[in-house]
Amino acid sequence: MYPLVAAGIPASGVVEVPCYAAVSFNGRTAVLRPEVRRVPLDFASLSERDVELMVSVRAEEWVLRGLVAVDVDWLVGVLEVVSSGPQPRPLGVEVDDVWFFVAPLHSVPTVVGGRYVAVGLYR
């Protein structure tokens, strides 16, 4: 995980975000494990709205704790699962045995490294 808090989000610059892969998913929470790969995230690629969402306090007082990159096809698939049904649920992930609410950083997902999107981890 690339540690980051709302107060530390730079206006520009590029960081290398570690890639993670899902090893399990129970319909609500995915367990993620790190891959050896990292992908670039250019903070200048975030819109004002994207940054506003990153720094805002989410439901139940959840705040940004870090970033990871996940496979875009996997993310789209699990977001469809958790948002379907009579009551949509937030997508949760476990990273290093810690549970986080996860959300894409870009309102229009931006694929980097050919197949990854950066997501924020909120706790």
Salt bridges, closest charged atoms under 4 A:
GLU35 OE2 - ARG115 NH2 3.98
GLU52 OE2 - ARG49 NH1 2.61
ASP71 OD1 - ARG115 NE 3.08
